[in-house]
Amino acid sequence: MTTTALIVGDLQAGIVDNYPFAAGVLPVMERVVPAARASGIPVIFIRFGVRASGLDVSAGNQLISSLHGAGTLFHEESPETLVHSRIEPLPGESVVVKRRASAFAATDLDLLLRAQRIDSIVLTGVATGAMVAATLYDAADRDYRVTVLSDACADEEPDVHDFLINRVFPARGADVLTSHEWTARL
């Protein structure tokens, strides 16, 4: 039984189709997701969405407020928040809806991982400076081993991506690999 899970974060239709930096990750994920599946590694998809009513949006959180105010793009009921069709989940694969940057914040991700005896996660997705970084810190605090696939993440600010991938994440104990390096080890 594997002790590793692949986390695919925020690669949802509305983000990929509206933010060019995010679209560049899809071709990589079209190789990574099938490779993980073929190796028996669970794939867990993370979606970002807030309630259209705004009941989960604090006036004090400017970022979440601005995302909520961007129309239906980030409303959980919208088709725009579904995992992009090019990498959509298979029946039985887990999809976690999050309402903040970290995939662990107020979700059942930790429960899903622990129930499957997962102790190591491989992080992918967008944005490097938001979902990936927040989830990495949260995972480390929960004692998961973390690997980040450098070319399976992206940020609207390339220098932020590079700084996190090359300096911060390794300094925080994460293994940073390319998707080719990781899949070659499967």
ROTI-179639 format. One record per residue (C-alpha): residue number from 1; x, y, z. Coordinates in pm, whole numbers. Example, Ala and Ser with C-alpha at 12.3 -4.5 7.8 and 13.67 -1.06 7.14 Angstrom:
R  pos  x  y  z
R  1  1230  -450  780 .
R  2  1367  -106  714 .
//
This chain:
R  pos  x  y  z
R  1  0  0  0 .
R  2  134  341  -95 .
R  3  193  604  168 .
R  4  199  891  -83 .
R  5  -82  1096  -235 .
R  6  -76  1343  -522 .
R  7  -247  1672  -439 .
R  8  -380  1865  -741 .
R  9  -469  2213  -622 .
R  10  -697  2473  -776 .
R  11  -662  2354  -1134 .
R  12  -1026  2429  -1193 .
R  13  -1195  2545  -1510 .
R  14  -1238  2911  -1417 .
R  15  -881  2957  -1301 .
R  16  -713  2766  -1585 .
R  17  -932  2927  -1852 .
R  18  -891  3283  -1719 .
R  19  -533  3296  -1595 .
R  20  -269  3213  -1859 .
R  21  -3  3122  -1601 .
R  22  -232  2845  -1471 .
R  23  -304  2705  -1817 .
R  24  66  2628  -1860 .
R  25  49  2368  -1584 .
R  26  -217  2154  -1755 .
R  27  12  1976  -2006 .
R  28  238  1872  -1719 .
R  29  -59  1750  -1517 .
R  30  -187  1551  -1815 .
R  31  128  1338  -1770 .
R  32  155  1345  -1389 .
R  33  -201  1246  -1300 .
R  34  -208  931  -1518 .
R  35  141  834  -1397 .
R  36  28  858  -1034 .
R  37  -286  658  -1108 .
R  38  -88  390  -1291 .
R  39  141  358  -987 .
R  40  -149  322  -746 .
R  41  -92  665  -590 .
R  42  -418  827  -478 .
R  43  -496  1155  -653 .
R  44  -680  1413  -445 .
R  45  -820  1716  -623 .
R  46  -861  2046  -442 .
R  47  -1115  2307  -555 .
R  48  -1150  2661  -427 .
R  49  -1500  2793  -386 .
R  50  -1692  3019  -153 .
R  51  -2065  3027  -102 .
R  52  -2248  3257  -343 .
R  53  -2430  3399  -40 .
R  54  -2099  3516  104 .
R  55  -2172  3363  445 .
R  56  -1818  3223  455 .
R  57  -1656  3550  347 .
R  58  -1526  3771  626 .
R  59  -1525  4145  560 .
R  60  -1181  4149  723 .
R  61  -1035  3916  459 .
R  62  -975  4141  160 .
R  63  -845  3867  -68 .
R  64  -1137  3629  -14 .
R  65  -1379  3921  -37 .
R  66  -1234  4024  -372 .
R  67  -1253  3666  -503 .
R  68  -1614  3640  -391 .
R  69  -1688  3969  -562 .
R  70  -1539  3851  -894 .
R  71  -1873  3714  -1010 .
R  72  -1936  3340  -1022 .
R  73  -1572  3251  -1098 .
R  74  -1510  3144  -737 .
R  75  -1862  3052  -623 .
R  76  -1865  2686  -522 .
R  77  -2185  2605  -711 .
R  78  -2045  2741  -1037 .
R  79  -1915  2504  -1306 .
R  80  -1611  2734  -1316 .
R  81  -1494  2582  -985 .
R  82  -1498  2225  -1115 .
R  83  -1167  2052  -1178 .
R  84  -1062  2126  -1535 .
R  85  -1201  1868  -1778 .
R  86  -855  1781  -1914 .
R  87  -760  1628  -1576 .
R  88  -1101  1558  -1424 .
R  89  -1131  1315  -1135 .
R  90  -1219  954  -1200 .
R  91  -1515  801  -1015 .
R  92  -1410  734  -658 .
R  93  -1129  991  -650 .
R  94  -1155  1252  -376 .
R  95  -1239  1615  -443 .
R  96  -1200  1856  -153 .
R  97  -1359  2201  -156 .
R  98  -1158  2461  30 .
R  99  -1250  2816  119 .
R  100  -905  2953  201 .
R  101  -552  2918  64 .
R  102  -447  2597  242 .
R  103  -603  2271  129 .
R  104  -614  2174  497 .
R  105  -791  2484  634 .
R  106  -1140  2378  749 .
R  107  -1151  2078  509 .
R  108  -1144  1702  551 .
R  109  -813  1660  363 .
R  110  -623  1553  675 .
R  111  -892  1293  753 .
R  112  -877  1156  396 .
R  113  -499  1126  412 .
R  114  -482  970  758 .
R  115  -763  724  682 .
R  116  -553  596  390 .
R  117  -235  594  603 .
R  118  -79  859  380 .
R  119  224  1027  535 .
R  120  375  1189  226 .
R  121  218  1430  -20 .
R  122  323  1552  -362 .
R  123  200  1907  -419 .
R  124  99  2050  -754 .
R  125  -124  2336  -862 .
R  126  -169  2708  -859 .
R  127  -73  2945  -735 .
R  128  270  2868  -594 .
R  129  254  3170  -364 .
R  130  -97  3087  -242 .
R  131  -238  2732  -243 .
R  132  96  2553  -278 .
R  133  280  2754  -13 .
R  134  -10  2756  234 .
R  135  -70  2383  194 .
R  136  302  2306  223 .
R  137  332  2492  554 .
R  138  15  2333  687 .
R  139  126  1984  579 .
R  140  465  2029  742 .
R  141  297  2137  1066 .
R  142  95  1815  1050 .
R  143  413  1607  1004 .
R  144  361  1506  641 .
R  145  663  1464  417 .
R  146  622  1705  127 .
R  147  744  1697  -230 .
R  148  669  1984  -468 .
R  149  679  1933  -843 .
R  150  839  2253  -967 .
R  151  695  2244  -1320 .
R  152  353  2133  -1199 .
R  153  306  2460  -1008 .
R  154  288  2816  -1132 .
R  155  235  3166  -1006 .
R  156  122  3481  -1184 .
R  157  449  3631  -1061 .
R  158  732  3413  -1199 .
R  159  984  3556  -953 .
R  160  760  3453  -662 .
R  161  740  3100  -803 .
R  162  1116  3082  -852 .
R  163  1194  3216  -504 .
R  164  960  2971  -334 .
R  165  1066  2672  -544 .
R  166  1440  2738  -530 .
R  167  1487  2890  -186 .
R  168  1194  2873  54 .
R  169  1047  2526  0 .
R  170  1382  2340  19 .
R  171  1474  2542  327 .
R  172  1148  2427  488 .
R  173  1234  2061  430 .
R  174  1039  1995  111 .
R  175  1185  1791  -171 .
R  176  1157  1985  -495 .
R  177  1160  1777  -812 .
R  178  1050  1822  -1171 .
R  179  758  1614  -1289 .
R  180  996  1405  -1501 .
R  181  1221  1334  -1201 .
R  182  922  1231  -990 .
R  183  755  1012  -1249 .
R  184  1086  840  -1326 .
R  185  1095  726  -962 .
R  186  749  568  -971 .
//
